Structure formats: C-alpha cells, structure tokens
C-alpha cells in the first residue's frame, strides 16, 4: 500500500491534473493490492521462480493491453487475452481518473476487486494444501 501512496505523491509532484484525487488514491491502493496478490499467488505456487513469472506476466500484460502497440495491431487472440487480464481494467480506471476517459471507474473497481478476491482465495487454498502436506510429512510414525 505504501507504493500506491508514493506513486500518488509523485503524480501530484509532477503536477498531473486529476479529476478526483480521492478516487485516484483509492484506485491506486486497489491496483496495488491486486498486483501484490498476483505476486503472492505466483510465489506460493512456484516459489522464487514465481517472482520471475510475475515480471513476465506484467510484461505480457503491458503488451496485450495496447500500451506498446495499439490493440488494432494485435491479433484477435491477443486482443481477447488482453480483455481478461487485470491490467487492462487498471489502465482503464487510471485513464478515467486522470484523463476523464469514457471508461467506468466503478466497473474497473468492481472487476479489480473480483480479481483480488479470486486470487486471494486461490492463494489461501494453496497455502492450506501446502500446510497440510507439511503437517503430514512431520507427523511421527508417518513412514509413507
């Protein structure tokens, strides 16, 4: 959450005109929680390699969300993949808050909260499974 507030302070120091500062701070915190949840999930699933997967996933999301190439230049497959990735909705929300774009900030917030809840639930289940495995291994007399 600290990185979200620092990012908002930097935006303010750069003199960026924002239509709703409270909305921007709130939205930045939600996006920060979501991408922290993604990193946590990948770390729980793959260990240290999961951090590398998180970086690769971020790079892929930047490309398929139309931030490097316009969406019209991407194939239909990549456009479809981009429409289900969370960074697409994060970018739409930031554009709506900063540039007053025609996107719904509330729609982006709802989708990002759903992404966060689902990923948090998956991470929790993975943590429970790993804990049960470690509990079964540590039991005395468990000579499987």
Secondary structure, 3 states (H helix, E strand, C coil): CHHHHHHHHHHHHCCCCCCCHHHHHHHHHHHHHHHHHHHHHHHHHHCCHHHHHHHHHHHHHHHHCCCCCCHHHCCHHHHHHHHHCHHHHHHHHHHHHHHCCCCCHHHHHHHHHHHHHHHHHHHHHHHHHHHHHHHHHHCCCCCC
